[in-house]
C-alpha cells in the first residue's frame, strides 16, 4: 500500500489541526525538502534517514523496447539511506 499526501494530511488532521492547516504543514515540509535537495544539500532527518544527491556520469544504455544503443546523459539522482533506528523498526 502506498502512502499518499492526502493520507499524511489526514493523519495530521487527526492530531487536532484544521484541514487547511494540515495541508499547509505538509506542503511547507515538502517544499523545504525539495529546496534543500535542489541546492544539492543532504537532508538528514534524525531517526528516519538521509536523502543525498548523487551525480551520475554519462554512460551507454539501451532502449529496452527497440534494443537500440544510446548514450545516457549526466544527471543527478536522489538516494535515501535509512537510519539504524528505522531499520530496526522495519525488521522487528
N, C-alpha and C positions, 0 to 999 in steps of 0.2 A: 504494500500500500504506500502510495506517495503522500507526503505531507505538503499541502498547498499553502499559499499565502493566506487564503481565507481560513484555513484550519488554525494557523498561528494567530490571526486576528481574533477568532472565536475563543481561543484559549486565554488571550489577554483580556477579552471582554468578560470572561468568567471570573477574572480577578477583581472586577468591580469598576473597570474603566468604561466610559461610554463607547459606543460602536465607532464614532468618528475619531475619538482619541486613540482607540486601539489600532485603527487603520493608520493614523498619523505616526504612532510609535513604530509600527512595522516598516512603514515607508522611510522614516528617518534612519532606522537601523540599516536597512538595505542600501540607502544612499551613502551612508558612512562606509560600509563595506566596499561598495563599488568604487567610490572615490579613492579609498586607500589603495585598492588594487590597481586602479587606473594610474596612480602615481608611482607604481612599481614598488610599493612598500609592502612588507609582510604584515599579515594581520594575525595576531595571537589572541585567542580567547581562552583564558585560563580554565582548565578543567574540561575543555572541549577539543581544541586543536589549533593548528596553524595553517593558514592559507598563504601560499607563496606563488610568486610569478617566476616561471622558468622560461628561459629563451631556448627555442628550438632552432637549430641550424637548417639551412636549405638541404633537402635530401631528395633522392629519387623515390618515386612512388609509382603506383599502378592504379588505373581506374578499374575497379572490380567488375563493373558492368561490361566494359569493352575489352579489358585486358591490355589497353594501351599504356605505355610508359609515359610518365610525366614528371616534372620537377615540382616538388612542394616548396613553397617559398618559406623564408624565415618567418617565425611567428612566436608569439608569447602564449603560454598556456598557464592556467591556474591549477595548482596542485594542492592537495589537502593531506595533512598528516594528523591523525587523531592523537589526543593526549593519552597518557598511560591510564588516567582515571576513566576516560571514556572507553578505552579498550577493555579494561577490567569489567566495566558495567555491561558492555556488549557480550563479553564472554562468560559472565556469571549466570 
